[in-house]
């Protein structure tokens, strides 16, 4: 959520920065409400101070011998009661104005970082790094063809179980998914991340705190009888892990690695990636997450991205790093590096991780702070996939496919899978 002080003092800056994201907004009326709310707060504070002064005066008079029911004391008490009524009215007005401001601000995305490249869409993203040599050959199969041929997953029966865009992993497919999850968690734990396994049902406050609500309610699955949603990403419960907390400064940065199933409606994607593991309603993901000080966040963004890249490099999967332009970034992000893995069968790079620094945007929505000396500040948060498991499997199948129909697995994964080859049936 954006800073209300910035809204009051410099709404033009907010409008200019949101325009970089393609969001046009007139903040004049919202600024007026924010100024009115501040005036109410100031008036309330002044009245409360006056009420306290009158209370002390009453006590001094009684201590000096005045009768508690005498006219002088009674007049002061009447004055104090009138002030209490005024304060109560101002508190109600202040609360209503605050709700209006929060509702409006909660629908506005984060301000982009000065370092984020300007642009309107995916075509304006900037490639900043490549690693590995992409396999380019004629006649290579796509991962869904390999998976169906080797009996790694079942699509048609999954539609019978649920609906389209769900998949059942079978045999070596299920074993490979489990091996990848364990491999990723071990790799990140060795780098100092603390493994967590959070709830996959989250409440509305958690989704609001991380930025999914209210704007993206249609993208999530909601339970009918409870204030609970299926989590779209572990970013949501991990943000909420420290909601309304004051984190001791000496504990920062906090680094977490979490495995969760993730659930997304994928609204608007119908007709795209209808086969295989790329765009499912349910998928597994290992998420990396940082809480840090503002001074640590720039270096943390480079590090969390490097930690996600380490998974691809250890698995010998060629990839590229993309600096997303302002018009293509996620709602809560100030700057995002996408990692795109090479899929030889498809002959294209596909996103496998988004590593974002959100500055204090999520922390303000979630009231997550730390104390620096005598001042209390909001933490900075960062998140990145480390990695999306199904897409990693897709890349492994296409990259490791052999002429005899088998799939060669990278050496680092073989101990987890129990073999370096998925054999043709």
C-alpha positions, 0 to 999 in steps of 0.5 A: 500500500502506498504511503498516506503521507506521500498522498497528502504531500506529493500526489503528483509524484504518485501519479507520475510514477503510476503513469510509468506503469500505464495507470492513469489516476487523479488523486485530487479528491483522495488527497482532499480526504487524506487532508481532512482525515489528518485535520480530524486527527489533529483536532482530536489530539488537541481536544484530548489534550484539553480534556486531560488538562481539565481532568488534572484541574478538577483533581487539583481543585478537589485536592485543594478542598473544593467540593466534588459536587460544587459549581466550579468542579461541576462546570469543569466536568461538564466541559470535559464531558462535552469534549469527550462527545466531540472526541467520540464524533471525531473518532468516528469521522476519522475512522470513516475517512481512513476506511475510504483512503485504505479502500482507494489505496489498496487498489493502487499498485506499487510505485516502480523502482527508478531502476525498472525500465520504462515500457508498456508490455512484454515487448519492452522487457530488457534481457540482461543475462543468458546462461548455458547453451540452448539445445536446438534440434529438429524433431524434438518432442514437447514435454507433454508428448514425452510425458504422455509417451512415458506415462508420467502424467494423466490429463484426460482422467484428471478432467474427470476428477476435477476439470480441465487444467488439472493433471495427475502425476503417475509413477516416475512423474510423481517421483520426479516431482517429489525429487525436485521439491526435495532437491530445491528445498535442500539447495536453498536450506544449504544457502541459509534459508529457513524451511517452512511449510505454511497453511495452503488455506489463507484468510482475506487479511493475508491476501490483502496484506500481500496485495492479491486482494482486492484487485485479483479476487477473480484469480483465486479459489475461495471456500464457500462457507469460510473466510478462506482461500486456496493460496495462489503462492506461498508469498501470501502466507509467508508475508502474513507469518509476521503480520502486525509484528515488530521484528528485532533488527538483529534478526534481519534479514529473515530468509524463508524457503517454502514448498506449497501447492498453489492454486490459480484460476488463470482467468483470461488464459483460455486457449493458451498452454492447454497441454502439459505442465505450463499453465495449470489451476493447481501446481507445486512451487518452492518459494523464496522470501526475504524480510530485510531493512531498506538498506539491505533490499537492493543487494537482497534482490540480486541475491534472491535472483542468484539463488533461484538461478542456482537451481537452474544452473545446478540442473544444467538448464539454460535460461535468461534473466529479464528485467521487466518493464514498468508496464509488465510488473506484478501489482506489488513489485517495485522491480522484477527479474524474470528467469526464463528457462529454455524449452528445446521441444517448444523452441522458446524461453518460458518464465519459470521464476519471478524475483521481485523486490516490493520495498515497503508496499506489502509491509505497510499493508501488513504492518510489519516493522522493525526498530532502528534506534528510537524510530520504528520503520517498515521492513522491505519484502522480496519474493521469488520462485525457486522454482515452479516445479512443474515448469522445471519438470517440463524443461528437464524432460525436453532438455534431457530427451534422448534418441531412444525415447528415454530422458537423461536427468542431471547428475545433481538430481539423480540421488533424489530420483534414484536414477539418472534416466527415465526409461522408455516403457 
